[in-house]
Amino acid sequence: HQLGADTLQLLWSDPARNAALQQLLQLGFEESASKNALQSAAFDAEHAAELLLMAGAADDLGLQERMGSSSSCQPNRWGKKLAKAAKAQAAFIPTDEELALRLQFEDDPPALGACCELHGADADAVLAAQLEEESMNEDNTFLLAQQFEEYEQQMNRADAERWHGKGDLMESNFARENLSLPTMDKVTVLSIGHGQMTEKSFYELLQLNSVRVLYNFRASDHRGDVHAPCEHFSVRALKSSCRMRGIAYKHVALGRESAYGILKHVKTDEAQHALVELAWHGKRSRSCFLGFEPDWRLDHRQVVADELVSAGHEVKHIDSTGRTEDHDPLGPKRKLPDFIVQEEERLRKLEKQRHAGELQRQEKSAVDRSSEAVASKLMQPSKEIDAMDELRAASNQVELERVQRNLARLQRLGDKHGALAHKVVKAAPQWVLDEARQQAERIAKKKAEKAEKSSEKAVAPDTPEESAADAAGESLVVECATCSVHYPWNELAEGDGVCKECLLQKDLLAGVSQHLVDEKTLEQWQSQWADCDAHLSASSSDHAGTASTSVGDEAGSPGSECFQPSPPKAQPWRRRAKHAEML
């Protein structure tokens, strides 16, 4: 008994509990009833007062005086609660559920002490208050569930964002399930295009905007190479120079040929994971992504900026002067250029041509094929590539496989061209040499198969369609364009519509005209051709030779009888050919 008394005394020695008890005593409640009510209400003074009011444990007159229920004064919170309880008691109409609850309440009444027994209207008031509280709890259940779910998602995102900034943020399944670009905290990201800038100007612009993270989103070709206009903007050079300047650098080729362009690639998991990493960096430091062109409206990086803006983030573009420009989202005023919209179709067609062997190499200009250009290229020393450095530079499995294929290709080209190779692989492991040898064998085999197919096509007999075409050509009769004589088209096809006799005549005239320098002499010779033919035909064979000599001697004398102007006569072409041989 002494131990129980000490425990109760210790229980009410707490200042907060004692203060709640004093409030109830000031309102006129008995001490024992107030202690029991506070214990039942978890030491909540307001809830305990409601229980006491409903149980009738206070002097109504004295309580009304203490609560200031006169008409001239505004009722306090206790007066409001008392009026509310009395109103609920007066308008209480029990339902089936309430009757069941009342029966339960009568069987197991709340422990309020001996002085707080509930009878009649008091029990109804307590039942009404309990039903009201339960209805309020039901309304708040859904909101509380949503709130707890949101708290859990925030905690999961915070756990998934625990990353050291190197490697791949979305490597684990937990990060891929809880992190996405729309759910990340909204950040501001910069973008820049290098163009033909110098290395110094480029890094001055980054320093001017306090950039500490640089993501290279430039696209690569089907071999995985990024063709930069300047050597200092190559992937290897950027990685080295950013490391020296304390800038975090990562290359993710968005819009490469194997992914069929930037519009299709930006919706894949690879691109989305890279953008999530960029947003993660943007939350902690000034981050920027890189493109080719200085004007973002002419560059592929505008698609990346559209994806970030659609997720709620902000993108600012850095121009050549260092100023920033807000990204203009897609709409009636701005549309994507044609080279981006048609990129997927072009790359798919290019891939089909490459697989079918129909892709032709680009023809070089006359300047590139000149002897000076070739000599200057041959005089340049071969560029040595360290195989081990290239393999160590790969940051993931995809890049490692791409580097291995590239090293094998360079080794094969180096073995093929020898001293004239543009790039030479240094310290290549044995498996690279084996892969290069296998590539050379595959290429030689494909070339042999292609040559065999072309030779079979050349030796193959004519098909029935071709035979029918030849028969139709033989039966077709066409008029000669020179002599207007009808011949089969097969005889006129070689001369493009001119018969063989007319072609021979033209060749003879061309041969004679080459021996005559003066154009007037040529015209006079053509006009007097018929007279010479008649004069020569009347003479004998010996005299014909003498006459031909005299003709050659007197060709320049316009006063001779043989070369007097006379109307031309139509002579057969065989005679003219004979006279040309005599001359």
C-alpha positions as CSV (number, residue, x, y, z in Angstrom):
1,H,0.0,0.0,0.0
2,Q,2.8,2.4,0.8
3,L,4.5,1.6,-2.5
4,G,1.2,2.4,-4.4
5,A,1.0,5.7,-2.6
6,D,4.5,6.6,-3.4
7,T,3.9,5.8,-7.1
8,L,0.9,8.1,-7.3
9,Q,2.7,10.9,-5.6
10,L,5.6,10.5,-8.1
11,L,3.0,10.4,-10.9
12,W,1.5,13.8,-10.0
13,S,4.9,15.4,-9.2
14,D,5.4,16.1,-12.9
15,P,4.9,19.9,-13.5
16,A,2.9,19.4,-16.7
17,R,0.5,16.9,-15.2
18,N,0.2,19.0,-12.1
19,A,-0.6,22.1,-14.2
20,A,-3.4,20.2,-16.0
21,L,-4.8,19.1,-12.7
22,Q,-4.8,22.6,-11.4
23,Q,-6.7,23.8,-14.4
24,L,-9.5,21.3,-13.8
25,L,-9.6,22.2,-10.1
26,Q,-9.9,25.9,-11.0
27,L,-12.9,25.0,-13.2
28,G,-14.7,23.5,-10.1
29,F,-14.1,19.8,-10.7
30,E,-13.3,17.5,-7.8
31,E,-9.7,16.4,-7.3
32,S,-10.3,12.6,-7.5
33,A,-12.6,12.9,-10.5
34,S,-10.1,15.2,-12.2
35,K,-7.2,12.8,-11.6
36,N,-9.2,9.9,-13.0
37,A,-10.3,11.9,-16.1
38,L,-6.7,13.0,-16.7
39,Q,-5.4,9.4,-16.5
40,S,-8.1,8.3,-18.9
41,A,-7.4,11.2,-21.4
42,A,-3.6,10.6,-21.3
43,F,-3.2,13.8,-19.2
44,D,-4.9,16.0,-21.9
45,A,-6.7,18.8,-19.9
46,E,-9.2,19.6,-22.7
47,H,-10.2,16.0,-23.3
48,A,-10.4,15.4,-19.5
49,A,-12.7,18.5,-19.1
50,E,-15.0,17.2,-21.9
51,L,-15.3,13.8,-20.1
52,L,-16.0,15.5,-16.8
53,L,-18.6,17.8,-18.4
54,M,-20.4,14.9,-20.1
55,A,-20.3,12.9,-16.8
56,G,-21.8,15.8,-14.8
57,A,-19.0,15.9,-12.3
58,A,-19.0,19.7,-11.8
59,D,-21.4,22.2,-10.2
60,D,-23.3,23.6,-13.2
61,L,-24.0,26.9,-11.6
62,G,-20.5,27.5,-10.4
63,L,-19.1,26.3,-13.7
64,Q,-21.2,28.6,-15.6
65,E,-20.1,31.5,-13.5
66,R,-16.4,30.6,-13.9
67,M,-16.7,30.2,-17.7
68,G,-18.3,33.6,-18.1
69,S,-21.5,32.6,-19.7
70,S,-23.2,35.9,-19.3
71,S,-24.7,37.6,-22.3
72,S,-22.4,40.6,-22.1
73,C,-19.2,38.6,-22.3
74,Q,-17.9,36.4,-25.1
75,P,-17.8,32.7,-24.0
76,N,-14.4,31.1,-23.7
77,R,-13.3,27.8,-25.2
78,W,-14.7,25.9,-22.2
79,G,-18.1,27.6,-22.6
80,K,-18.1,26.7,-26.3
81,K,-17.4,23.0,-25.6
82,L,-20.1,22.9,-22.9
83,A,-22.6,24.4,-25.3
84,K,-21.6,22.0,-28.0
85,A,-21.9,19.0,-25.7
86,A,-25.4,20.2,-24.5
87,K,-26.6,20.8,-28.1
88,A,-25.3,17.3,-29.2
89,Q,-27.1,15.8,-26.2
90,A,-30.4,17.5,-27.1
91,A,-30.3,16.6,-30.8
92,F,-29.0,13.0,-30.3
93,I,-31.0,10.4,-32.2
94,P,-29.5,6.9,-31.9
95,T,-29.0,4.7,-35.0
96,D,-28.4,1.0,-35.1
97,E,-24.6,1.5,-35.0
98,E,-25.0,3.9,-32.1
99,L,-27.3,1.6,-30.2
100,A,-24.7,-1.3,-30.6
101,L,-22.0,1.1,-29.3
102,R,-24.2,2.1,-26.3
103,L,-24.8,-1.5,-25.3
104,Q,-21.0,-2.1,-25.5
105,F,-20.5,1.1,-23.4
106,E,-23.0,-0.2,-20.8
107,D,-21.3,-3.6,-20.6
108,D,-17.8,-2.1,-20.3
109,P,-18.0,1.6,-19.0
110,P,-14.9,3.8,-19.0
111,A,-12.9,3.8,-15.7
112,L,-13.7,7.3,-14.4
113,G,-13.9,6.5,-10.8
114,A,-16.8,6.0,-8.4
115,C,-17.9,9.6,-8.5
116,C,-18.2,9.7,-12.3
117,E,-20.8,7.0,-12.9
118,L,-22.8,7.7,-16.2
119,H,-26.6,7.5,-16.1
120,G,-29.2,8.4,-18.7
121,A,-28.4,11.6,-20.7
122,D,-24.8,11.7,-19.6
123,A,-24.1,8.3,-21.2
124,D,-25.8,9.6,-24.4
125,A,-23.5,12.6,-24.5
126,V,-20.4,10.6,-24.0
127,L,-21.5,8.2,-26.8
128,A,-22.2,11.2,-29.2
129,A,-18.7,12.6,-28.5
130,Q,-17.1,9.2,-29.2
131,L,-19.0,8.8,-32.5
132,E,-18.0,12.3,-33.6
133,E,-14.3,11.6,-32.8
134,E,-14.5,8.3,-34.8
135,S,-16.0,10.0,-37.8
136,M,-13.3,12.6,-37.8
137,N,-10.6,9.9,-37.6
138,E,-12.2,8.1,-40.6
139,D,-11.9,11.4,-42.7
140,N,-8.3,11.8,-41.8
141,T,-7.3,8.2,-42.4
142,F,-6.8,8.7,-46.2
143,L,-4.8,11.9,-45.8
144,L,-2.6,10.4,-43.1
145,A,-1.9,7.4,-45.4
146,Q,-0.9,9.7,-48.3
147,Q,1.3,11.8,-46.0
148,F,3.1,8.7,-44.6
149,E,3.6,7.4,-48.1
150,E,5.1,10.7,-49.2
151,Y,7.4,10.6,-46.2
152,E,8.5,7.1,-47.1
153,Q,9.2,8.1,-50.7
154,Q,11.3,11.1,-49.6
155,M,13.3,8.9,-47.3
156,N,13.9,6.3,-50.1
157,R,15.0,9.1,-52.5
158,A,17.4,10.4,-49.8
159,D,18.8,6.9,-49.4
160,A,19.1,6.4,-53.1
161,E,20.9,9.8,-53.6
162,R,23.8,8.7,-51.3
163,W,26.5,8.7,-54.0
164,H,30.1,9.7,-54.1
165,G,29.8,11.4,-57.5
166,K,31.9,8.8,-59.5
167,G,30.8,5.9,-61.6
168,D,27.1,5.3,-62.2
169,L,24.4,6.7,-59.9
170,M,21.7,4.4,-61.3
171,E,23.8,1.2,-61.0
172,S,21.7,-0.4,-58.2
173,N,18.1,-1.5,-58.6
174,F,17.1,0.6,-55.5
175,A,18.3,3.8,-57.2
176,R,16.5,2.9,-60.5
177,E,13.2,2.3,-58.6
178,N,13.3,5.5,-56.5
179,L,15.0,8.1,-58.7
180,S,13.7,9.6,-61.8
181,L,14.1,13.0,-63.6
182,P,10.6,14.4,-62.7
183,T,10.9,13.4,-59.0
184,M,14.4,14.9,-58.5
185,D,14.7,18.3,-56.7
186,K,14.3,21.1,-59.3
187,V,17.7,22.5,-60.2
188,T,19.3,24.9,-62.7
189,V,21.6,23.5,-65.3
190,L,23.9,25.3,-67.8
191,S,24.7,24.3,-71.4
192,I,27.5,25.4,-73.8
193,G,28.7,24.6,-77.3
194,H,32.4,24.8,-78.1
195,G,32.4,25.4,-81.9
196,Q,35.8,26.7,-83.1
197,M,36.8,28.2,-79.7
198,T,40.3,28.1,-78.4
199,E,41.0,26.0,-75.3
200,K,41.7,29.1,-73.3
201,S,38.4,30.9,-74.2
202,F,36.4,27.8,-73.5
203,Y,37.6,27.3,-70.0
204,E,37.4,31.0,-69.3
205,L,33.7,30.8,-70.1
206,L,33.3,27.9,-67.7
207,Q,35.2,29.7,-65.0
208,L,33.1,32.8,-65.5
209,N,29.9,30.8,-64.7
210,S,31.6,28.8,-61.9
211,V,31.1,25.5,-63.6
212,R,32.4,22.6,-61.6
213,V,30.8,19.6,-63.4
214,L,30.9,19.1,-67.2
215,Y,28.8,16.4,-68.9
216,N,29.8,15.7,-72.6
217,F,26.6,14.8,-74.5
218,R,28.1,15.0,-78.0
219,A,27.1,12.2,-80.3
220,S,29.5,9.7,-81.8
221,D,29.6,7.7,-85.0
222,H,28.9,4.0,-85.5
223,R,32.5,3.3,-84.3
224,G,32.0,5.3,-81.1
225,D,34.4,8.1,-82.1
226,V,33.5,11.8,-81.5
227,H,34.7,13.9,-84.5
228,A,35.7,17.2,-82.9
229,P,36.7,20.2,-85.1
230,C,39.7,20.8,-82.9
231,E,42.1,18.4,-81.2
232,H,41.7,20.0,-77.7
233,F,37.9,19.2,-77.8
234,S,38.4,15.5,-78.3
235,V,37.1,13.2,-75.5
236,R,40.6,12.3,-74.3
237,A,41.9,15.9,-74.3
238,L,38.8,17.2,-72.4
239,K,39.0,14.6,-69.8
240,S,42.7,15.4,-69.1
241,S,42.3,19.2,-69.1
242,C,39.2,19.1,-66.9
243,R,41.1,16.9,-64.4
244,M,43.9,19.4,-64.2
245,R,41.4,22.3,-63.6
246,G,39.4,20.4,-60.9
247,I,36.3,20.0,-63.0
248,A,34.4,16.7,-62.9
249,Y,34.0,15.3,-66.4
250,K,31.9,12.5,-67.9
251,H,31.2,11.6,-71.5
252,V,27.8,10.1,-72.5
253,A,27.2,10.0,-76.2
254,L,23.6,11.0,-76.7
255,G,22.2,10.8,-80.2
256,R,24.8,8.4,-81.7
257,E,24.1,6.5,-84.9
258,S,23.5,3.1,-83.2
259,A,20.7,4.7,-81.2
260,Y,19.1,6.3,-84.3
261,G,19.5,10.0,-83.4
262,I,18.9,12.2,-80.4
263,L,15.1,12.2,-80.4
264,K,14.9,8.4,-80.0
265,H,17.9,8.2,-77.7
266,V,16.9,10.8,-75.2
267,K,13.8,8.6,-74.2
268,T,15.9,5.5,-73.4
269,D,17.1,4.5,-69.9
270,E,20.7,5.3,-70.7
271,A,19.9,9.0,-71.5
272,Q,17.4,9.3,-68.6
273,H,20.0,7.9,-66.1
274,A,22.6,10.4,-67.4
275,L,20.1,13.3,-66.9
276,V,19.4,12.1,-63.4
277,E,23.1,12.2,-62.6
278,L,23.3,15.7,-64.1
279,A,20.4,16.8,-61.9
280,W,22.1,15.2,-58.9
281,H,25.3,17.2,-59.6
282,G,23.2,20.4,-60.3
283,K,21.7,20.2,-56.8
284,R,25.2,20.3,-55.2
285,S,27.3,22.4,-57.6
286,R,27.1,24.4,-60.9
287,S,26.8,21.8,-63.6
288,C,26.9,22.1,-67.4
289,F,26.5,19.9,-70.5
290,L,28.4,20.2,-73.7
291,G,27.4,20.4,-77.4
292,F,29.0,21.1,-80.8
293,E,27.5,24.4,-82.0
294,P,27.8,27.7,-80.1
295,D,24.1,28.5,-81.0
296,W,21.9,26.1,-79.1
297,R,19.1,26.4,-81.7
298,L,21.4,24.7,-84.3
299,D,22.7,22.0,-82.0
300,H,21.4,18.6,-80.8
301,R,21.7,19.7,-77.2
302,Q,18.4,21.6,-77.5
303,V,16.6,18.2,-77.3
304,V,18.3,17.5,-74.0
305,A,17.3,20.9,-72.7
306,D,13.7,20.3,-73.7
307,E,13.7,17.0,-71.8
308,L,15.0,18.8,-68.6
309,V,12.6,21.7,-68.9
310,S,9.6,19.3,-69.4
311,A,10.6,17.6,-66.1
312,G,10.4,20.9,-64.3
313,H,14.1,21.9,-64.3
314,E,15.7,25.1,-65.6
315,V,18.3,25.3,-68.4
316,K,20.4,28.4,-69.2
317,H,22.6,28.5,-72.4
318,I,26.0,30.2,-72.3
319,D,26.9,32.2,-75.4
320,S,30.4,33.2,-76.7
321,T,30.4,36.3,-74.5
322,G,29.7,34.5,-71.3
323,R,26.1,35.7,-70.9
324,T,23.3,33.2,-70.2
325,E,20.0,32.8,-72.0
326,D,17.0,31.0,-70.7
327,H,15.9,28.0,-72.7
328,D,12.8,28.6,-74.9
329,P,10.5,25.5,-74.7
330,L,8.8,24.0,-77.7
331,G,5.7,25.7,-78.8
332,P,4.1,27.7,-81.6
333,K,7.1,30.1,-81.7
334,R,9.8,27.4,-81.7
335,K,9.9,24.0,-83.5
336,L,12.7,21.5,-83.9
337,P,14.8,21.9,-87.1
338,D,14.5,19.4,-89.9
339,F,18.0,17.9,-89.4
340,I,16.8,16.7,-86.0
341,V,13.3,15.5,-87.0
342,Q,14.6,13.6,-90.1
343,E,17.7,12.2,-88.3
344,E,16.2,8.8,-87.4
345,E,15.0,8.1,-90.9
346,R,18.4,9.0,-92.4
347,L,20.4,6.9,-89.9
348,R,18.2,3.8,-90.5
349,K,18.7,4.2,-94.3
350,L,22.4,4.6,-93.8
351,E,22.5,1.4,-91.6
352,K,20.7,-0.6,-94.3
353,Q,23.1,0.6,-97.0
354,R,26.1,-0.3,-94.8
355,H,24.8,-3.8,-94.1
356,A,24.0,-4.4,-97.7
357,G,27.4,-3.1,-98.9
358,E,25.9,-0.3,-101.0
359,L,27.4,2.5,-99.0
360,Q,30.0,4.3,-101.1
361,R,32.9,6.2,-99.7
362,Q,32.8,10.0,-99.9
363,E,34.8,11.4,-102.8
364,K,37.5,13.7,-101.8
365,S,37.9,17.1,-103.4
366,A,40.6,18.0,-105.9
367,V,42.5,19.8,-103.1
368,D,42.6,16.8,-100.9
369,R,43.7,14.6,-103.8
370,S,46.4,16.9,-104.9
371,S,50.0,15.8,-104.8
372,E,50.8,18.5,-102.2
373,A,48.1,17.4,-99.9
374,V,49.1,13.7,-100.2
375,A,52.8,14.6,-99.6
376,S,52.0,16.7,-96.5
377,K,50.0,13.8,-95.0
378,L,52.8,11.3,-95.8
379,M,55.3,13.6,-94.1
380,Q,53.4,13.7,-90.9
381,P,54.6,11.2,-88.3
382,S,52.3,8.4,-87.2
383,K,50.2,9.0,-84.1
384,E,51.0,6.5,-81.4
385,I,48.0,5.2,-79.3
386,D,48.8,3.5,-76.0
387,A,46.4,0.5,-75.7
388,M,46.6,0.3,-71.9
389,D,45.8,4.0,-71.5
390,E,42.7,3.6,-73.7
391,L,41.5,0.6,-71.8
392,R,42.0,2.3,-68.4
393,A,40.1,5.3,-69.7
394,A,36.9,3.3,-70.1
395,S,34.4,4.0,-67.3
396,N,31.9,1.2,-67.9
397,Q,31.4,-2.0,-69.8
398,V,29.9,-0.4,-72.9
399,E,32.9,1.9,-73.3
400,L,35.3,-0.9,-72.7
401,E,33.8,-3.0,-75.5
402,R,33.9,0.0,-77.8
403,V,37.6,0.6,-77.0
404,Q,38.5,-3.0,-77.6
405,R,36.9,-3.0,-81.1
406,N,38.5,0.3,-81.9
407,L,42.0,-0.9,-80.9
408,A,41.6,-4.1,-83.0
409,R,40.6,-2.0,-86.0
410,L,43.5,0.4,-85.6
411,Q,45.9,-2.6,-85.3
412,R,44.5,-4.1,-88.5
413,L,44.9,-0.8,-90.4
414,G,48.4,-0.4,-89.1
415,D,49.4,-3.9,-90.2
416,K,47.9,-3.2,-93.7
417,H,49.5,0.3,-94.3
418,G,52.7,-0.3,-92.5
419,A,54.8,2.9,-92.3
420,L,52.1,4.9,-94.0
421,A,49.5,4.3,-91.3
422,H,48.0,7.4,-89.7
423,K,47.6,5.8,-86.2
424,V,49.7,3.0,-84.7
425,V,48.8,1.0,-81.6
426,K,51.5,0.9,-79.0
427,A,51.8,-1.9,-76.3
428,A,48.9,-3.8,-77.7
429,P,48.1,-7.1,-75.9
430,Q,48.0,-10.4,-77.6
431,W,44.2,-10.6,-77.8
432,V,44.1,-7.3,-79.7
433,L,46.5,-8.7,-82.3
434,D,44.4,-11.8,-82.6
435,E,41.2,-9.8,-83.0
436,A,42.9,-7.7,-85.7
437,R,43.9,-10.8,-87.6
438,Q,40.4,-12.2,-87.4
439,Q,39.0,-8.9,-88.7
440,A,41.4,-9.0,-91.6
441,E,40.3,-12.6,-92.5
442,R,36.6,-11.7,-92.3
443,I,37.1,-8.7,-94.6
444,A,39.1,-10.8,-97.1
445,K,36.5,-13.5,-97.1
446,K,33.7,-11.0,-97.7
447,K,35.6,-9.4,-100.6
448,A,36.2,-12.8,-102.2
449,E,32.5,-13.6,-102.0
450,K,31.5,-10.2,-103.5
451,A,34.0,-10.7,-106.4
452,E,32.6,-14.2,-107.0
453,K,29.1,-13.0,-107.1
454,S,30.0,-10.2,-109.6
455,S,31.8,-12.6,-111.9
456,E,28.8,-15.0,-111.9
457,K,26.6,-12.1,-112.9
458,A,29.0,-11.2,-115.8
459,V,29.2,-14.8,-117.1
460,A,25.5,-15.6,-116.6
461,P,23.6,-16.3,-119.9
462,D,20.9,-13.9,-121.1
463,T,17.6,-14.2,-119.5
464,P,14.4,-14.7,-121.6
465,E,13.6,-11.0,-121.1
466,E,17.0,-9.9,-122.5
467,S,16.6,-12.3,-125.5
468,A,13.1,-10.9,-126.2
469,A,14.6,-7.4,-126.0
470,D,17.3,-8.3,-128.6
471,A,14.6,-9.8,-130.9
472,A,12.6,-6.6,-130.6
473,G,15.6,-4.5,-131.4
474,E,16.3,-6.5,-134.6
475,S,12.8,-6.2,-135.8
476,L,12.7,-2.4,-135.2
477,V,13.5,-0.4,-138.4
478,V,14.8,3.2,-137.9
479,E,15.8,5.9,-140.4
480,C,19.4,7.1,-140.4
481,A,19.8,10.6,-139.1
482,T,22.3,11.5,-141.9
483,C,21.4,9.8,-145.1
484,S,17.7,9.1,-144.3
485,V,18.1,5.4,-145.3
486,H,16.1,2.8,-143.2
487,Y,18.2,0.3,-141.2
488,P,17.5,-2.1,-138.3
489,W,18.1,-0.5,-135.0
490,N,20.8,-2.9,-134.0
491,E,23.0,-1.5,-136.8
492,L,22.3,2.1,-135.9
493,A,22.6,1.7,-132.1
494,E,26.4,1.9,-132.1
495,G,26.4,5.2,-134.0
496,D,23.6,6.6,-131.9
497,G,21.2,6.7,-134.9
498,V,23.8,7.0,-137.7
499,C,24.7,4.2,-140.1
500,K,28.2,2.9,-140.5
501,E,28.7,4.4,-144.0
502,C,27.8,7.9,-142.7
503,L,30.2,7.4,-139.8
504,L,33.0,6.4,-142.2
505,Q,32.3,9.4,-144.4
506,K,32.5,11.7,-141.4
507,D,35.8,10.2,-140.3
508,L,37.3,10.6,-143.9
509,L,36.3,14.3,-144.0
510,A,37.8,14.8,-140.6
511,G,41.1,13.2,-141.8
512,V,41.3,15.4,-144.8
513,S,40.5,18.5,-142.8
514,Q,43.5,17.9,-140.6
515,H,45.9,18.2,-143.5
516,L,44.4,21.5,-144.6
517,V,45.2,24.4,-142.3
518,D,43.5,27.3,-143.9
519,E,39.7,27.3,-143.5
520,K,39.2,29.1,-146.9
521,T,41.2,26.4,-148.6
522,L,39.1,23.8,-146.9
523,E,35.9,25.5,-148.1
524,Q,37.3,25.8,-151.6
525,W,38.4,22.1,-151.6
526,Q,34.9,21.0,-150.6
527,S,33.2,23.1,-153.3
528,Q,35.5,21.8,-156.1
529,W,35.4,18.2,-155.0
530,A,33.0,17.1,-157.7
531,D,35.0,18.8,-160.6
532,C,38.2,17.0,-159.5
533,D,36.3,13.7,-159.3
534,A,35.1,14.1,-163.0
535,H,38.5,15.1,-164.2
536,L,40.2,12.1,-162.6
537,S,37.7,9.6,-163.8
538,A,38.4,10.5,-167.4
539,S,42.1,9.8,-167.2
540,S,44.0,6.6,-167.1
541,S,45.5,5.0,-164.0
542,D,49.0,6.6,-164.7
543,H,47.5,9.8,-165.8
544,A,45.3,9.6,-162.7
545,G,48.4,9.6,-160.5
546,T,49.9,12.5,-162.4
547,A,46.6,14.4,-162.3
548,S,46.4,13.8,-158.6
549,T,49.9,15.3,-158.2
550,S,49.0,18.3,-160.3
551,V,45.9,18.7,-158.3
552,G,48.0,18.8,-155.2
553,D,50.3,21.4,-156.8
554,E,47.6,23.5,-158.2
555,A,45.4,23.4,-155.2
556,G,46.3,26.9,-154.2
557,S,45.9,28.6,-157.6
558,P,42.4,29.8,-158.0
559,G,42.8,30.7,-161.7
560,S,43.2,27.1,-162.9
561,E,40.4,25.5,-165.0
562,C,40.1,22.5,-162.7
563,F,39.2,24.6,-159.7
564,Q,36.7,26.9,-161.4
565,P,33.6,27.4,-159.4
566,S,30.8,25.1,-160.4
567,P,27.7,23.7,-158.8
568,P,28.5,20.6,-156.6
569,K,27.4,17.2,-157.9
570,A,26.2,14.4,-155.7
571,Q,28.8,11.6,-155.8
572,P,28.8,8.3,-154.1
573,W,30.8,8.1,-150.9
574,R,33.0,5.3,-152.1
575,R,34.5,7.5,-154.8
576,R,35.2,10.3,-152.4
577,A,36.9,7.8,-150.2
578,K,39.1,6.6,-153.1
579,H,40.0,10.2,-154.0
580,A,41.0,10.8,-150.4
581,E,43.3,7.8,-150.4
582,M,44.9,9.1,-153.6
583,L,45.6,12.4,-152.0
